[in-house]
Amino acid sequence: MTKKYIHTEKAPAAIGAYSQAVNVNGIVYLSGQIPLDPEKMTLVSENIDQQIEQVFANLNQVLLASSSSLDDIIKLNVYLTNLENFSKVNECMEKIFNKPYPARAAIGIKDLPKGSLIEVDAIALAK
């Protein structure tokens, strides 16, 4: 079994005891990303649209460091503090993903770290 831990300065540093991603035999397991500015380590905005965009930008940076891309995602888990924002996630995903879309779960939860409105984790294939 080949296991490689992934880290990039272009995405937010881990705010706990975890790696940004781990590549195991060509499958990349990405830790949850919240909409932090990677340099300031603060939320990009209180606006859900900007938070959604930042989450996917952060995921993309970790994927690039993993020799992967958004197109290589096979499964997403989306965590929202307000499920009324589900349609906004769909709108963003339609802009950044090509069909067929990855498998996905969307889960409503009470709170997220740092007061974030969204968190997304993923599983992807490395090239």
N, CA, C and O of each residue as an XYZ file, in Angstrom:
508
protein
N       0.847     -1.181      0.000
C       0.000      0.000      0.000
C       0.890      1.241      0.000
O       1.822      1.348      0.797
N       0.597      2.162     -0.889
C       1.316      3.421     -0.969
C       0.451      4.510     -0.368
O      -0.710      4.676     -0.744
N       1.031      5.262      0.580
C       0.285      6.340      1.238
C       1.147      7.599      1.223
O       2.304      7.582      1.644
N       0.558      8.700      0.727
C       1.274      9.971      0.660
C       0.398     11.062      1.269
O      -0.768     11.214      0.904
N       0.971     11.812      2.193
C       0.247     12.917      2.825
C       0.437     14.173      1.994
O       1.547     14.478      1.558
N      -0.645     14.898      1.776
C      -0.637     16.058      0.898
C      -0.726     17.333      1.734
O      -1.506     17.429      2.681
N       0.106     18.314      1.348
C       0.040     19.636      1.977
C       0.394     20.689      0.936
O       1.340     20.519      0.166
N      -0.364     21.768      0.919
C      -0.060     22.912      0.075
C      -0.329     24.189      0.856
O      -1.276     24.273      1.638
N       0.524     25.175      0.628
C       0.336     26.504      1.232
C      -0.772     27.279      0.520
O      -1.214     28.318      1.012
N      -1.222     26.783     -0.629
C      -2.235     27.481     -1.420
C      -3.656     27.203     -0.934
O      -4.620     27.753     -1.468
N      -3.781     26.353      0.078
C      -5.071     26.072      0.730
C      -4.880     26.310      2.214
O      -3.749     26.312      2.699
N      -5.967     26.511      2.946
C      -5.832     26.744      4.381
C      -5.115     25.588      5.081
O      -5.325     24.418      4.761
N      -4.271     25.943      6.034
C      -3.606     24.938      6.856
C      -4.651     24.218      7.699
O      -5.708     24.772      8.001
N      -4.353     23.004      8.068
C      -5.261     22.251      8.943
C      -5.420     23.003     10.258
O      -4.450     23.532     10.800
N      -6.649     23.048     10.768
C      -6.896     23.722     12.047
C      -7.119     22.698     13.158
O      -7.763     22.981     14.168
N      -6.577     21.515     12.947
C      -6.698     20.431     13.923
C      -5.694     19.350     13.589
O      -4.749     19.562     12.829
N      -5.915     18.209     14.163
C      -5.004     17.074     13.991
C      -5.410     16.252     12.774
O      -5.942     15.150     12.909
N      -5.157     16.792     11.589
C      -5.477     16.093     10.338
C      -4.621     16.653      9.212
O      -4.044     17.733      9.340
N      -4.539     15.921      8.115
C      -3.842     16.358      6.906
C      -4.852     16.944      5.930
O      -6.039     16.623      5.989
N      -4.382     17.800      5.037
C      -5.276     18.355      4.022
C      -5.834     17.239      3.141
O      -6.998     17.277      2.744
N      -5.002     16.252      2.839
C      -5.437     15.109      2.037
C      -4.424     13.985      2.203
O      -3.281     14.199      2.609
N      -4.883     12.780      1.876
C      -4.018     11.608      1.866
C      -4.307     10.839      0.584
O      -5.458     10.547      0.261
N      -3.232     10.517     -0.142
C      -3.336      9.724     -1.358
C      -2.967      8.287     -0.998
O      -1.848      8.012     -0.566
N      -3.918      7.380     -1.180
C      -3.684      5.960     -0.914
C      -3.908      5.209     -2.217
O      -5.033      5.105     -2.705
N      -2.818      4.686     -2.773
C      -2.898      3.902     -4.012
C      -3.659      4.611     -5.128
O      -4.433      3.986     -5.854
N      -3.435      5.931     -5.262
C      -4.058      6.676     -6.349
C      -5.449      7.207     -6.065
O      -6.070      7.814     -6.937
N      -5.942      6.991     -4.869
C      -7.221      7.567     -4.456
C      -6.914      8.646     -3.421
O      -6.244      8.387     -2.421
N      -7.412      9.857     -3.671
C      -7.136     10.994     -2.805
C      -8.336     11.237     -1.897
O      -9.451     11.469     -2.364
N      -8.089     11.181     -0.612
C      -9.114     11.451      0.402
C      -8.859     12.855      0.945
O      -7.867     13.094      1.634
N      -9.764     13.778      0.629
C      -9.592     15.169      1.034
C     -10.353     15.457      2.314
O     -11.527     15.113      2.450
N      -9.666     16.093      3.248
C     -10.324     16.541      4.472
C     -11.298     17.654      4.133
O     -11.204     18.280      3.077
N     -12.222     17.889      5.026
C     -13.198     18.946      4.809
C     -12.534     20.302      4.697
O     -11.614     20.627      5.447
N     -13.016     21.086      3.752
C     -12.557     22.460      3.580
C     -13.700     23.392      3.944
O     -14.850     23.180      3.558
N     -13.358     24.423      4.691
C     -14.299     25.507      4.949
C     -13.771     26.728      4.204
O     -12.627     26.711      3.751
N     -14.566     27.783      4.063
C     -14.186     28.910      3.212
C     -13.200     29.886      3.856
O     -13.492     31.070      4.018
N     -12.033     29.364      4.217
C     -10.999     30.215      4.782
C     -10.102     30.760      3.690
O      -9.786     30.063      2.725
N      -9.693     32.012      3.848
C      -8.642     32.577      3.016
C      -7.348     31.889      3.448
O      -7.008     31.933      4.631
N      -6.616     31.256      2.529
C      -5.434     30.489      2.914
C      -4.328     31.315      3.581
O      -3.562     30.784      4.385
N      -4.242     32.597      3.257
C      -3.196     33.432      3.840
C      -3.589     33.977      5.208
O      -2.786     33.964      6.140
N      -4.816     34.454      5.327
C      -5.266     35.080      6.570
C      -5.868     34.090      7.557
O      -5.955     34.368      8.753
N      -6.289     32.922      7.044
C      -6.949     31.898      7.864
C      -8.223     32.429      8.535
O      -8.559     32.052      9.657
N      -8.917     33.312      7.815
C     -10.207     33.829      8.266
C     -11.238     33.552      7.177
O     -10.883     33.353      6.015
N     -12.514     33.540      7.557
C     -13.580     33.353      6.573
C     -13.506     34.445      5.514
O     -13.254     35.608      5.829
N     -13.724     34.069      4.266
C     -13.640     35.038      3.175
C     -14.761     36.061      3.239
O     -14.598     37.194      2.788
N     -15.899     35.665      3.799
C     -17.072     36.524      3.791
C     -18.159     35.862      4.628
O     -18.063     34.683      4.968
N     -19.173     36.617      4.949
C     -20.382     36.060      5.565
C     -21.366     35.600      4.490
O     -22.353     34.931      4.795
N     -21.097     35.958      3.234
C     -21.970     35.676      2.094
C     -21.827     34.214      1.666
O     -20.714     33.753      1.412
N     -22.927     33.490      1.586
C     -22.886     32.063      1.253
C     -22.322     31.817     -0.146
O     -21.588     30.848     -0.342
N     -22.644     32.662     -1.117
C     -22.121     32.462     -2.470
C     -20.598     32.522     -2.483
O     -19.950     31.686     -3.112
N     -20.031     33.495     -1.800
C     -18.578     33.620     -1.731
C     -17.961     32.473     -0.937
O     -16.869     32.005     -1.260
N     -18.659     32.025      0.096
C     -18.157     30.889      0.865
C     -18.127     29.618      0.021
O     -17.164     28.852      0.080
N     -19.175     29.395     -0.761
C     -19.217     28.198     -1.620
C     -18.061     28.240     -2.619
O     -17.356     27.246     -2.798
N     -17.868     29.382     -3.265
C     -16.777     29.516     -4.240
C     -15.424     29.257     -3.595
O     -14.577     28.587     -4.186
N     -15.206     29.783     -2.378
C     -13.916     29.616     -1.707
C     -13.671     28.164     -1.309
O     -12.546     27.674     -1.409
N     -14.715     27.478     -0.859
C     -14.566     26.066     -0.496
C     -14.067     25.259     -1.698
O     -13.143     24.456     -1.569
N     -14.673     25.473     -2.850
C     -14.251     24.723     -4.032
C     -12.876     25.172     -4.520
O     -12.120     24.358     -5.050
N     -12.538     26.448     -4.354
C     -11.189     26.910     -4.698
C     -10.157     26.233     -3.790
O      -9.093     25.824     -4.255
N     -10.470     26.117     -2.509
C      -9.561     25.452     -1.573
C      -9.408     23.969     -1.919
O      -8.297     23.439     -1.931
N     -10.529     23.307     -2.197
C     -10.457     21.897     -2.598
C      -9.598     21.743     -3.848
O      -8.785     20.823     -3.938
N      -9.777     22.636     -4.803
C      -9.022     22.557     -6.048
C      -7.521     22.673     -5.786
O      -6.738     21.948     -6.401
N      -7.107     23.554     -4.901
C      -5.683     23.707     -4.608
C      -5.102     22.441     -3.982
O      -3.986     22.040     -4.313
N      -5.844     21.820     -3.093
C      -5.371     20.564     -2.491
C      -5.317     19.475     -3.562
O      -4.385     18.671     -3.585
N      -6.306     19.448     -4.438
C      -6.306     18.467     -5.521
C      -5.110     18.662     -6.448
O      -4.463     17.689     -6.836
N      -4.814     19.894     -6.801
C      -3.667     20.159     -7.668
C      -2.375     19.678     -7.009
O      -1.499     19.139     -7.685
N      -2.251     19.869     -5.704
C      -1.073     19.382     -4.981
C      -1.041     17.861     -4.918
O      -0.002     17.267     -4.627
N      -2.177     17.234     -5.191
C      -2.310     15.777     -5.163
C      -2.211     15.156     -6.551
O      -2.500     13.971     -6.718
N      -1.805     15.943     -7.554
C      -1.793     15.488     -8.956
C      -3.193     15.076     -9.401
O      -3.376     14.041    -10.040
N      -4.169     15.897     -9.055
C      -5.556     15.631     -9.369
C      -6.228     16.951     -9.728
O      -5.557     17.978     -9.834
N      -7.543     16.934     -9.914
C      -8.296     18.154    -10.215
C      -9.759     17.959     -9.815
O     -10.175     16.862     -9.443
N     -10.523     19.036     -9.898
C     -11.951     18.937     -9.597
C     -12.632     17.900    -10.483
O     -13.560     17.223    -10.041
N     -12.182     17.771    -11.724
C     -12.780     16.800    -12.645
C     -12.554     15.357    -12.206
O     -13.247     14.450    -12.667
N     -11.582     15.143    -11.310
C     -11.268     13.790    -10.854
C     -12.007     13.395     -9.579
O     -11.818     12.289     -9.072
N     -12.847     14.292     -9.059
C     -13.619     13.973     -7.852
C     -14.670     12.925     -8.195
O     -15.384     13.043     -9.191
N     -14.753     11.900     -7.353
C     -15.773     10.874     -7.562
C     -16.877     10.941     -6.508
O     -17.976     10.432     -6.732
N     -16.593     11.569     -5.351
C     -17.603     11.659     -4.281
C     -17.376     12.928     -3.481
O     -16.250     13.235     -3.089
N     -18.445     13.657     -3.244
C     -18.440     14.858     -2.413
C     -19.399     14.678     -1.245
O     -20.446     14.043     -1.377
N     -19.034     15.238     -0.116
C     -19.954     15.397      1.003
C     -20.035     16.889      1.286
O     -19.015     17.534      1.529
N     -21.241     17.438      1.254
C     -21.463     18.859      1.474
C     -22.225     19.012      2.781
O     -23.273     18.397      2.978
N     -21.691     19.833      3.667
C     -22.316     20.086      4.966
C     -22.751     21.543      4.997
O     -21.934     22.441      4.790
N     -24.030     21.783      5.252
C     -24.594     23.131      5.251
C     -25.294     23.414      6.575
O     -25.993     22.555      7.113
N     -25.102     24.620      7.095
C     -25.823     25.004      8.311
C     -27.241     25.445      7.998
O     -28.057     25.616      8.903
N     -27.540     25.631      6.704
C     -28.893     25.984      6.278
C     -29.154     25.295      4.933
O     -28.576     25.677      3.916
N     -30.012     24.295      4.933
C     -30.270     23.542      3.704
C     -30.985     24.371      2.635
O     -31.106     23.924      1.494
N     -31.456     25.561      2.981
C     -32.022     26.444      1.961
C     -30.946     26.894      0.976
O     -31.270     27.377     -0.109
N     -29.674     26.744      1.338
C     -28.569     27.107      0.449
C     -28.179     25.977     -0.500
O     -27.232     26.115     -1.275
N     -28.898     24.869     -0.444
C     -28.611     23.706     -1.287
C     -28.631     24.075     -2.769
O     -27.767     23.630     -3.525
N     -29.603     24.882     -3.195
C     -29.701     25.262     -4.601
C     -28.501     26.101     -5.035
O     -28.084     26.027     -6.191
N     -27.945     26.891     -4.132
C     -26.763     27.693     -4.465
C     -25.541     26.804     -4.672
O     -24.690     27.103     -5.510
N     -25.452     25.712     -3.912
C     -24.371     24.752     -4.116
C     -24.514     24.130     -5.502
O     -23.530     23.996     -6.230
N     -25.734     23.750     -5.866
C     -25.981     23.191     -7.202
C     -25.567     24.169     -8.299
O     -24.925     23.773     -9.271
N     -25.930     25.440     -8.150
C     -25.579     26.452     -9.150
C     -24.066     26.548     -9.318
O     -23.569     26.598    -10.443
N     -23.341     26.574     -8.220
C     -21.885     26.657     -8.280
C     -21.302     25.400     -8.917
O     -20.408     25.484     -9.758
N     -21.805     24.241     -8.518
C     -21.286     22.989     -9.061
C     -21.526     22.885    -10.564
O     -20.684     22.350    -11.286
N     -22.664     23.389    -11.045
C     -22.949     23.355    -12.484
C     -21.955     24.199    -13.268
O     -21.709     23.932    -14.445
N     -21.376     25.224    -12.622
C     -20.389     26.092    -13.277
C     -18.995     25.463    -13.296
O     -18.249     25.643    -14.258
N     -18.640     24.728    -12.240
C     -17.250     24.276    -12.123
C     -17.031     22.808    -12.471
O     -15.893     22.396    -12.701
N     -18.093     22.014    -12.514
C     -17.957     20.594    -12.839
C     -18.529     20.312    -14.223
O     -19.486     20.950    -14.664
N     -17.931     19.361    -14.880
C     -18.456     18.864    -16.152
C     -19.337     17.650    -15.883
O     -19.106     16.905    -14.930
N     -20.346     17.454    -16.728
C     -21.171     16.253    -16.623
C     -20.363     15.061    -17.090
O     -19.517     15.224    -17.970
N     -20.570     13.903    -16.566
C     -21.454     13.595    -15.445
C     -20.837     14.083    -14.138
O     -19.620     14.045    -13.959
N     -21.679     14.534    -13.245
C     -21.246     15.094    -11.968
C     -20.816     13.984    -11.007
O     -21.231     12.834    -11.148
N     -19.977     14.344    -10.028
C     -19.588     13.334     -9.038
C     -20.778     12.944     -8.161
O     -21.772     13.666     -8.080
N     -20.656     11.794     -7.513
C     -21.653     11.409     -6.506
C     -21.572     12.424     -5.369
O     -20.524     13.031     -5.146
N     -22.686     12.607     -4.646
C     -22.691     13.644     -3.612
C     -23.734     13.358     -2.550
O     -24.787     12.778     -2.817
N     -23.413     13.780     -1.347
C     -24.390     13.831     -0.262
C     -24.424     15.273      0.230
O     -23.393     15.945      0.248
N     -25.589     15.749      0.625
C     -25.734     17.078      1.220
C     -26.407     16.898      2.574
O     -27.482     16.308      2.678
N     -25.760     17.414      3.597
C     -26.198     17.161      4.966
C     -26.380     18.483      5.694
O     -25.497     19.339      5.665
N     -27.514     18.649      6.341
C     -27.761     19.824      7.164
C     -27.257     19.581      8.572
O     -27.580     18.568      9.192
N     -26.462     20.518      9.074
C     -25.917     20.385     10.422
C     -26.063     21.706     11.164
O     -26.320     22.747     10.559
N     -25.897     21.652     12.476
C     -26.114     22.833     13.300
C     -24.990     23.852     13.178
O     -25.253     25.027     12.923
N     -23.744     23.428     13.353
C     -22.606     24.343     13.370
C     -21.431     23.767     12.607
O     -21.310     22.554     12.432
N     -20.560     24.674     12.152
C     -19.304     24.297     11.511
C     -18.173     25.115     12.125
O     -18.424     26.154     12.736
N     -16.934     24.659     11.971
C     -15.809     25.399     12.536
C     -15.751     26.843     12.057
O     -16.062     27.147     10.905
N     -15.347     27.723     12.962
C     -15.133     29.148     12.687
C     -16.377     29.873     12.193
O     -16.269     30.946     11.601
N     -17.569     29.297     12.430
C     -18.806     29.942     12.016
C     -19.099     29.834     10.530
O     -19.927     30.576     10.002
N     -18.425     28.914      9.853
C     -18.635     28.704      8.423
C     -20.072     28.261      8.156
O     -20.717     27.643      9.003
N     -20.556     28.591      6.964
C     -21.892     28.165      6.532
C     -21.853     26.873      5.725
O     -22.886     26.238      5.511
N     -20.642     26.480      5.271
C     -20.485     25.304      4.420
C     -19.133     24.645      4.681
O     -18.147     25.312      4.995
N     -19.113     23.325      4.544
C     -17.879     22.547      4.535
C     -18.058     21.446      3.490
O     -19.147     20.890      3.345
N     -16.986     21.137      2.768
C     -17.047     20.098      1.740
C     -15.808     19.222      1.864
O     -14.691     19.728      1.970
N     -16.008     17.899      1.851
C     -14.891     16.968      1.729
C     -15.103     16.156      0.466
O     -16.180     16.188     -0.129
N     -14.069     15.426      0.057
C     -14.177     14.731     -1.230
C     -13.255     13.530     -1.302
O     -12.319     13.379     -0.517
N     -13.554     12.686     -2.267
C     -12.686     11.575     -2.664
C     -12.459     11.745     -4.164
O     -13.403     11.965     -4.921
N     -11.200     11.640     -4.584
C     -10.873     11.844     -5.998
C      -9.830     10.820     -6.449
O      -9.188     10.158     -5.634
N      -9.686     10.714     -7.747
C      -8.648      9.868     -8.328
C      -7.451     10.737     -8.664
O      -7.609     11.843     -9.182
N      -6.246     10.244     -8.372
C      -5.028     10.947     -8.770
C      -4.646     10.502    -10.177
O      -4.958      9.387    -10.596
N      -3.985     11.365    -10.878
C      -3.568     11.044    -12.254
C      -2.266     10.304    -12.254
O      -1.757      9.949    -13.317
